[in-house]
Amino acid sequence: MQTNQLDAHTFVGPQISIADMAEIAKLGVRTIVIARPEGEEHGQPTVSDICAAAGAHGINVHQIPVTPGNITAEDVQAFDFATGDNPHPVFAYCRSGARATTLWALSATSRGQSVEHIIDTASKAGYDLRALAPRLVASAI
């Protein structure tokens, strides 16, 4: 399982399996955000299966069914709610981790993090958000 830590409270990564839940729990994760629609890809675990496996470890789960290239302001608000009002750390995932990282980035600008820092942090985690820079600037405080 691949995980990338973006900040003190947030890990992101690609699709997980039920078997990954013990490793996620060992990271201390208390909340999982699923940033992809149910059934987006054949063979991905169902949200209910992820919830059951996470629940066995005392981990909360939230789904934000983001489609690639179409992250809305409402999606970012849902991410803010899921990551702000629930225990940390958070592990957010999607097919590759890019949508989860984008949600984190858009949320981070609203909390005052600099666009340069966000893009650099994402890059170090393997996600190129340079094309998102204009939107990050527009959403910054």
Secondary structure, 3 states (H helix, E strand, C coil): CCCEEEECCEEEECCCCHHHHHHHHHCCCCEEEECCCCCCCCCCCCHHHHHHHHHCCCCEEEECCCCCCCCCHHHHHHHHHHHHCCCCCEEEECCCCHHHHHHHHHHHHHCCCCHHHHHHHHHHCCCCCHHHHHHHHHHCC
